[in-house]
Amino acid sequence: DDVTHCKPDPEIFLKSCDKLGLAPSECVVFEDATSGIKAAVAAGCYPIGITTTASREVLLEAGARMVIDDFNEISVEQLVAQIG
């Protein structure tokens, strides 16, 4: 209800970052759709694709910086090392 524009517009991520008090570059976004990946890229966040609705190739083409099949594939420590 806080946004007026749908993804791929970055509004939802920009407002979320603002509410968290963080710069978009400090935020990781997990998305399973190309519109969400594109919105995260446009916002300046670090987009990670999840292959629940789209293929690895499609998510990477949309701008995902990495793609996982599920959350068991990466730990917080690995994520921090990856984007560090």
Rosetta blueprint (number, residue, H / E / L):
1 D L
2 D L
3 V L
4 T L
5 H L
6 C L
7 K L
8 P L
9 D L
10 P L
11 E H
12 I H
13 F H
14 L H
15 K H
16 S H
17 C H
18 D H
19 K H
20 L H
21 G L
22 L L
23 A L
24 P H
25 S H
26 E H
27 C L
28 V E
29 V E
30 F E
31 E E
32 D L
33 A L
34 T H
35 S H
36 G H
37 I H
38 K H
39 A H
40 A H
41 V H
42 A H
43 A H
44 G L
45 C L
46 Y E
47 P E
48 I E
49 G E
50 I E
51 T L
52 T L
53 T L
54 A L
55 S L
56 R H
57 E H
58 V H
59 L H
60 L H
61 E H
62 A H
63 G L
64 A L
65 R L
66 M E
67 V E
68 I E
69 D L
70 D L
71 F H
72 N H
73 E H
74 I L
75 S L
76 V H
77 E H
78 Q H
79 L H
80 V H
81 A H
82 Q H
83 I H
84 G L
